[in-house]
Amino acid sequence: MAPSVEWTNVFYALTGTWFIYLFVGAIYRLYFHPLAKFPGPKVAALTGWYEAYHDMYRRGMFIWKIQEMHDKYGPIVRINPHELHIRDADFYEELYAPASKKRDKYKNWVILSGTPDASFSTVSHSHHRLRRNALNPFFSKQAVQRMEPLITEKIERLSSRLTDAAKTQRVVRLDAALMALTMDIICHYSYGESYNYLALENFKEEWKAAMISALENGIFLRNFPWALPLLKSIPYSVLKVLQPKAASLAEWAMLVKKKVDILIQEHSMGNKSSGTIFQAMLDSDLPPEEKSAARLIDEGQSVVGAGSETTANTLTIIMFYLLENKNLLRKLREELAPISLDETPLLPKLEKLPFLTAVITEGLRLNIGVMSRSPRIAYEPIQYQDWVIPPGTPVSESIYFVHWDPTLFPEPSKFRPERWIKAQETGVRLEKYMICFSRGSRSCLGINLAYAELYLTLAKIIPRFEMDLFETTVEDVEPERDFFVAVPKLDSKGVRVKVVGVN
């Protein structure tokens, strides 16, 4: 019996040690941690499981708990044991785009993308700048202007599908159609070929579902970053059975890998093909380790993921509100009427139209872009009001709290393009608070492409097609959950329309 008694003692000793460890850790976090003096709920300061519960179990609802914290405790709160969050639109620039100051990303946060070698996931400020500089020419204003014919060609394919839908009176998932459009554009531009989702009968609806599923999986990775290598090691055949949506993304990743392997081999043989993001990286002055297959694959996936969902969602929101308010639709058509929409280049003329610009800006405001906070880490102490934030502390703001701030944008949930025209007429710098593309050196790489797609798509589609919403309400476009991007109610069937006429 002696051995069993000894093992019992060992068990009690280990259990007691574990409880002491938890107790001491709790005391430290609550009273001696560098963030102990900052306001916020004790349970959030005590454990990361508070955030995990609201984001994982309740599925993307922690952002609303952050809102409640600010309402109760003020503009700066401790939202978990290690992070601070600020709700102050006028402080955004200081946090994300300070002059001549470095800001790193938070390592535990960027894992959510599942592409650790992409520029988006790069933690170090200097390392990110190195990687970003190689991509900037590919997405410059001049480069995007040169691809106007490509964008127009894809829009014409969408127009053809909408014309067919008018003949059959078939209900169209407009959000899926617009996702197919942006996906075909960014894939063709980045990879040199598209997957032609616009030609598929359902516009590859399952792709949109797969993207949202992957973004929700990012919440899990954010809380358990060690799981990423395990998830990536699951064989495709197993993944297809266990999680079909994730299998769609894995299949796409395999296609990207195949493309990268071929390009690397051709590049090593001196055969260079211009016009892809991979070729731009291979031809750049990046060091050899930055041109590995893993790097190119992650960058290629990251760029396409970021360049498809957010722009498509902005277009969807704009289309919904224009179809809901036919007065706005009519006003936009009147502004577009004098423009010859078949000429090239068309984009410079469209960018000068005040109401179209206001419609796009309001759509971007409501879409938000990225719903989740994006923590930054400073090398120096940050002074915020009477608070001194210690160096090395992850601090964030959320775009949603700026874009939907009722003191800046009265009735923020309303689609009101005229607010931008009025602000310009009265000299109010309202655009200062348009941060959907973020600010500073980490701002969105594809901002010029996004604007080109928004201007050209709306200008080509709005005058041409008569559409009516079909069993779609504002709940199908308003943000309800934070899956990195804003997601409406979970049982939404998307934005559906009937094409009732072609002009």
C-alpha positions in Angstrom: 0.0 0.0 0.0 3.0 2.3 0.5 3.4 3.2 -3.2 -0.2 4.4 -3.5 0.2 6.6 -0.5 3.3 8.2 -1.9 1.5 8.9 -5.3 -1.4 10.4 -3.4 1.0 12.7 -1.6 2.6 13.7 -4.9 -0.8 14.5 -6.3 -1.8 16.6 -3.4 1.6 18.4 -3.5 1.2 19.2 -7.2 -2.4 20.3 -6.8 -1.4 22.5 -3.9 1.5 24.0 -5.9 -0.8 24.7 -8.8 -3.3 26.5 -6.6 -0.6 28.5 -5.0 0.7 29.4 -8.5 -2.8 30.6 -9.5 -3.3 32.5 -6.3 0.1 34.3 -6.5 -0.5 35.0 -10.2 -3.9 36.5 -9.5 -2.6 38.7 -6.8 0.2 39.9 -9.1 -2.2 40.7 -12.0 -4.6 42.5 -9.8 -2.3 44.6 -7.6 1.4 44.5 -8.9 1.2 44.2 -12.7 2.3 47.3 -14.6 -1.3 47.7 -15.8 -2.9 47.2 -12.3 -3.6 50.9 -11.9 -5.7 51.1 -15.1 -9.5 50.9 -14.9 -11.5 47.9 -16.0 -13.3 44.9 -14.6 -11.3 42.8 -12.3 -12.3 39.6 -14.1 -10.8 40.9 -17.3 -7.6 41.8 -15.5 -7.4 38.4 -13.9 -7.8 36.1 -16.9 -7.9 35.9 -20.6 -10.7 33.4 -20.4 -13.1 36.3 -20.0 -12.3 37.5 -23.5 -12.2 33.9 -24.8 -15.7 33.2 -23.4 -17.3 36.2 -25.2 -15.3 35.7 -28.4 -15.3 31.9 -28.7 -18.3 30.6 -26.9 -20.6 33.6 -27.7 -18.9 33.9 -31.1 -17.4 37.3 -31.7 -19.2 39.3 -29.0 -16.3 40.6 -27.0 -16.3 43.9 -28.8 -19.6 44.8 -27.2 -18.1 44.0 -23.8 -15.3 46.4 -24.6 -18.0 49.0 -25.4 -19.6 48.4 -22.0 -16.3 48.7 -20.3 -15.7 52.1 -21.8 -19.2 53.2 -21.0 -18.6 52.3 -17.3 -14.9 53.0 -16.8 -14.0 55.8 -19.3 -11.9 56.2 -22.4 -9.0 53.9 -21.4 -9.6 50.4 -20.0 -7.7 47.2 -19.3 -9.5 44.6 -21.4 -7.4 41.5 -20.5 -4.4 40.9 -18.3 -1.9 42.3 -20.9 -3.8 44.8 -23.1 -5.3 48.3 -22.9 -8.0 49.7 -25.2 -8.7 53.4 -25.9 -11.9 54.9 -27.2 -10.9 58.3 -28.4 -11.1 59.2 -32.1 -8.7 62.1 -31.7 -6.0 59.9 -30.3 -6.0 57.4 -33.2 -3.2 59.1 -35.1 -0.9 59.2 -32.1 -1.3 55.5 -31.5 -1.2 54.2 -35.1 0.7 56.9 -37.1 3.0 58.9 -34.8 5.7 60.9 -36.5 9.1 59.2 -36.5 8.1 56.7 -33.9 8.1 52.9 -34.2 5.1 50.7 -33.5 5.3 46.9 -33.5 2.3 44.6 -33.8 1.3 42.3 -30.9 2.7 38.8 -31.6 -0.2 37.0 -29.9 -2.6 38.9 -32.1 -1.3 38.6 -35.7 -1.5 34.8 -35.5 -5.2 35.1 -36.3 -4.5 35.5 -40.0 -3.0 32.0 -40.3 -0.3 33.4 -42.6 2.6 34.1 -40.2 5.1 35.0 -43.0 2.9 37.6 -44.6 3.5 41.4 -44.3 0.3 41.8 -42.4 1.5 39.4 -39.7 4.9 40.9 -39.4 5.5 42.0 -35.8 8.6 44.2 -36.1 8.1 47.7 -37.5 11.4 47.6 -39.4 10.9 44.1 -40.7 7.4 45.1 -41.9 8.8 48.1 -43.7 11.3 45.9 -45.5 8.6 43.6 -46.7 6.1 46.4 -47.5 8.5 48.3 -49.6 8.8 45.4 -52.0 5.0 45.4 -52.6 4.2 49.1 -52.6 5.0 49.6 -56.4 2.6 46.7 -57.2 -0.3 48.5 -55.6 0.7 52.1 -56.3 -1.8 54.6 -57.8 -0.1 54.4 -61.2 -0.1 50.6 -61.2 -3.8 50.4 -60.3 -4.6 52.9 -63.0 -2.9 50.6 -65.6 -5.2 47.8 -64.5 -8.4 49.6 -65.2 -9.1 47.5 -68.3 -8.8 44.3 -66.2 -11.3 45.7 -63.6 -13.6 46.8 -66.3 -13.5 43.3 -68.0 -14.5 41.6 -64.7 -17.3 44.1 -64.2 -18.6 43.4 -67.7 -18.7 39.6 -66.8 -20.7 40.4 -63.7 -23.0 42.6 -65.9 -23.5 39.7 -68.3 -24.6 37.5 -65.4 -27.0 40.1 -64.1 -28.5 40.5 -67.6 -29.1 36.8 -67.7 -30.7 37.0 -64.2 -33.1 39.7 -65.5 -34.3 37.4 -68.2 -35.0 34.5 -65.9 -36.1 36.6 -62.9 -33.9 34.4 -60.7 -33.0 35.7 -57.3 -29.3 36.7 -57.1 -27.1 36.6 -54.0 -25.7 40.0 -54.6 -23.2 39.8 -51.8 -21.8 36.5 -53.3 -21.7 38.0 -56.8 -19.7 41.0 -55.6 -17.4 38.7 -53.7 -16.8 36.7 -56.9 -16.1 40.0 -58.6 -13.5 41.2 -56.2 -12.0 37.7 -55.9 -11.6 37.4 -59.6 -10.0 40.8 -59.8 -7.5 40.4 -57.0 -6.6 36.9 -58.1 -6.0 37.8 -61.7 -3.9 40.8 -60.7 -1.9 39.0 -58.0 -1.6 35.6 -59.5 -1.8 36.3 -63.2 -5.0 34.2 -63.5 -8.4 34.1 -61.7 -10.5 31.2 -60.6 -13.4 32.6 -62.6 -15.9 32.6 -59.8 -18.1 35.0 -61.8 -18.8 32.2 -64.2 -20.1 29.8 -61.6 -23.8 29.5 -61.3 -23.9 30.4 -57.6 -20.9 32.8 -57.8 -19.1 30.4 -55.5 -21.3 31.2 -52.5 -19.4 28.6 -50.4 -16.2 30.7 -50.8 -17.7 33.6 -48.9 -18.9 31.1 -46.2 -15.4 29.6 -46.1 -13.8 33.0 -45.7 -16.1 33.9 -42.8 -15.5 30.5 -41.2 -11.7 31.0 -41.5 -11.9 34.4 -39.9 -13.9 33.0 -37.0 -11.3 30.3 -36.6 -8.8 33.2 -36.2 -10.5 33.9 -32.9 -9.5 30.4 -31.7 -5.9 30.9 -33.0 -5.7 34.3 -31.2 -6.4 32.6 -27.9 -4.4 29.4 -28.7 -1.6 30.5 -31.1 0.2 27.2 -30.5 -2.6 25.4 -32.4 -1.7 26.8 -35.9 1.0 24.3 -36.8 -1.3 21.5 -35.7 -4.1 22.7 -37.8 -1.9 23.2 -40.9 -0.6 19.6 -40.5 -4.1 18.1 -40.8 -4.2 16.2 -44.2 -6.6 17.6 -46.8 -8.6 14.4 -47.0 -9.3 14.5 -43.3 -10.1 18.2 -43.3 -12.6 17.7 -46.1 -14.5 15.3 -43.9 -14.2 17.2 -40.6 -14.6 20.8 -41.8 -15.6 21.2 -45.5 -15.4 25.0 -45.3 -11.8 24.9 -44.1 -11.1 22.4 -46.9 -12.1 25.0 -49.5 -9.4 27.3 -48.1 -6.9 24.4 -48.0 -7.6 23.6 -51.6 -7.0 27.3 -52.5 -3.7 27.2 -50.5 -2.6 24.2 -52.5 -3.3 26.0 -55.8 -1.3 29.0 -54.6 1.6 26.7 -53.6 1.6 25.1 -57.0 1.7 28.5 -58.7 4.5 29.6 -56.4 6.6 26.5 -57.0 6.3 26.9 -60.8 7.3 30.6 -60.6 10.3 30.0 -58.4 11.5 27.2 -60.7 11.1 29.4 -63.8 12.7 32.4 -62.0 15.8 30.3 -61.1 16.1 29.3 -64.8 15.9 33.0 -65.9 12.4 32.8 -67.2 10.6 35.8 -65.8 6.9 36.5 -66.2 5.8 40.0 -65.1 2.5 40.9 -63.7 2.1 38.9 -60.5 2.7 39.7 -56.9 5.1 36.7 -56.7 7.2 38.0 -59.5 7.3 41.4 -57.9 8.7 39.9 -54.8 11.2 37.7 -56.6 12.4 40.6 -58.7 12.8 42.9 -55.7 15.9 43.5 -53.7 14.6 41.6 -50.7 17.2 39.2 -49.2 17.0 35.5 -50.2 15.2 34.4 -47.0 12.4 36.8 -47.8 11.8 35.0 -51.2 11.2 31.5 -49.9 8.2 29.5 -51.0 6.6 29.8 -47.6 6.9 33.6 -47.7 5.4 33.9 -51.1 2.5 31.6 -50.3 1.6 33.4 -47.1 1.9 36.8 -48.8 -0.2 35.7 -51.8 -2.9 34.3 -49.5 -2.9 37.4 -47.3 -3.2 39.9 -50.1 -6.1 38.0 -51.8 -7.9 37.5 -48.5 -7.7 41.1 -47.6 -8.4 42.3 -51.2 -11.6 40.5 -51.7 -13.9 40.3 -48.6 -13.7 43.9 -47.4 -14.2 45.6 -50.8 -17.0 43.2 -51.6 -18.7 43.9 -48.3 -18.5 47.7 -48.9 -20.1 47.3 -52.3 -22.8 45.1 -50.8 -23.6 47.7 -48.1 -23.7 50.5 -50.7 -25.9 48.6 -53.0 -28.3 47.6 -50.2 -28.8 51.2 -49.1 -29.2 52.6 -52.6 -31.8 50.0 -53.4 -33.6 50.7 -50.1 -33.6 54.4 -50.8 -34.5 55.0 -54.4 -34.1 58.8 -53.9 -30.4 58.3 -53.3 -30.3 55.9 -56.3 -31.9 58.4 -58.5 -29.5 61.2 -57.4 -26.5 59.1 -58.1 -27.8 58.2 -61.6 -28.4 61.8 -62.4 -24.7 62.6 -61.5 -23.5 59.7 -63.6 -25.7 60.5 -66.6 -23.4 63.1 -68.3 -20.4 60.7 -68.1 -19.5 58.5 -71.0 -19.0 55.3 -69.1 -17.4 53.4 -72.0 -14.4 55.6 -72.3 -11.0 54.7 -70.9 -9.5 55.8 -68.6 -12.7 56.4 -66.7 -11.5 56.4 -63.1 -10.0 59.9 -63.0 -13.4 61.4 -64.1 -15.3 59.3 -61.5 -13.1 60.4 -58.7 -14.2 64.0 -59.3 -17.9 63.3 -58.8 -18.9 64.6 -55.4 -22.0 62.5 -54.8 -20.5 59.2 -56.0 -17.5 60.0 -53.7 -19.8 60.7 -50.8 -21.7 57.4 -51.4 -18.4 55.4 -51.4 -17.1 57.2 -48.3 -20.3 56.5 -46.4 -20.2 52.9 -47.5 -16.7 52.6 -46.2 -17.7 54.2 -42.9 -20.5 51.7 -42.3 -18.5 48.7 -43.5 -15.7 49.6 -41.0 -13.2 47.4 -42.8 -11.7 45.6 -39.8 -14.0 45.2 -36.9 -11.4 43.8 -34.5 -8.9 45.9 -32.6 -5.3 45.9 -33.8 -2.9 46.3 -30.9 0.3 48.3 -31.3 3.3 48.2 -29.0 5.4 51.3 -28.5 9.1 51.4 -27.6 8.5 54.5 -25.5 6.0 55.4 -22.8 2.7 56.7 -24.3 1.0 59.6 -22.6 -2.7 59.5 -22.8 -4.5 62.2 -20.8 -3.3 61.6 -17.2 -2.2 58.1 -17.9 1.3 56.9 -18.7 1.2 53.6 -20.6 4.4 51.5 -20.0 6.6 50.7 -23.0 5.9 47.2 -24.4 2.2 47.3 -23.6 -0.2 46.2 -26.4 -2.6 49.1 -26.9 -5.4 49.4 -29.4 -8.4 51.4 -30.7 -11.2 49.9 -32.7 -12.3 51.4 -36.0 -16.0 50.7 -35.2 -15.9 53.0 -32.2 -14.7 55.9 -34.4 -16.9 55.3 -37.5 -20.0 54.8 -35.4 -19.3 57.6 -32.9 -22.6 59.6 -32.7 -20.7 62.7 -31.7 -18.9 62.6 -35.0 -21.5 61.0 -37.1 -25.1 61.8 -35.9 -27.3 58.7 -36.3 -24.3 56.6 -37.1 -26.2 53.6 -38.3 -27.9 55.6 -41.0 -26.6 55.7 -44.6 -26.3 59.4 -45.2 -23.8 60.4 -48.0 -24.8 64.0 -47.7 -23.0 64.3 -44.4 -19.7 64.3 -46.3 -20.8 66.9 -48.8 -22.0 69.1 -46.0 -18.8 68.7 -44.1 -16.8 69.8 -47.1 -19.0 72.8 -47.7 -18.7 73.9 -44.1 -14.9 73.2 -43.8 -15.3 70.4 -41.3 -12.4 67.8 -41.6 -14.7 64.8 -41.2 -12.3 62.7 -43.3 -9.9 62.8 -40.5 -12.0 60.2 -38.8 -12.3 57.9 -41.8 -9.8 55.2 -40.7 -11.2 52.1 -42.4 -7.8 51.6 -44.2 -6.0 52.4 -40.9 -3.1 54.9 -40.8 0.6 55.1 -40.8 3.1 52.6 -42.3 0.7 49.7 -41.6 -2.2 51.2 -43.5 -4.0 49.0 -46.1 -1.7 48.0 -48.9 -4.6 47.8 -51.4 -6.3 51.1 -50.7 -5.9 52.3 -54.4 -7.2 49.1 -55.8 -10.2 49.1 -53.4 -11.2 52.6 -54.4 -10.8 51.8 -58.1 -13.1 48.8 -57.7 -15.7 50.8 -55.8 -15.8 53.7 -58.3 -15.8 51.6 -61.4 -18.3 48.9 -60.2 -20.9 51.4 -59.0 -20.5 53.6 -62.1 -21.0 50.6 -64.4 -23.7 48.8 -62.5 -26.0 51.5 -61.0 -27.1 53.1 -64.3 -27.5 49.9 -66.1 -29.6 47.6 -63.9 -33.0 48.0 -62.2 -33.0 45.8 -59.0 -35.3 45.2 -56.1 -34.3 43.8 -52.7 -35.6 40.3 -52.1 -36.4 39.3 -48.5 -33.4 41.4 -47.3 -33.4 43.8 -44.3 -30.9 46.1 -42.7 -30.1 43.2 -40.3 -28.4 41.5 -43.2 -25.8 44.3 -43.5 -25.4 45.8 -40.0 -22.5 44.5 -37.8 -23.5 42.1 -35.1 -20.3 40.1 -34.5 -16.6 40.6 -34.7 -15.0 37.8 -36.7 -12.1 40.2 -37.5 -14.4 41.8 -40.1 -17.9 42.8 -39.2 -20.4 40.0 -39.6 -24.2 40.4 -39.6 -26.7 38.1 -37.9 -25.6 34.5 -38.2 -28.7 33.3 -39.8 -28.5 35.9 -42.6 -29.1 34.6 -46.1 -27.1 37.4 -47.6 -28.2 40.4 -49.6 -30.6 39.0 -52.3 -32.0 40.9 -55.2 -34.2 40.5 -58.3 -32.9 42.1 -61.5 -36.2 43.5 -62.9 -34.8 45.5 -65.8 -31.8 46.3 -67.9 -31.3 49.9 -69.2 
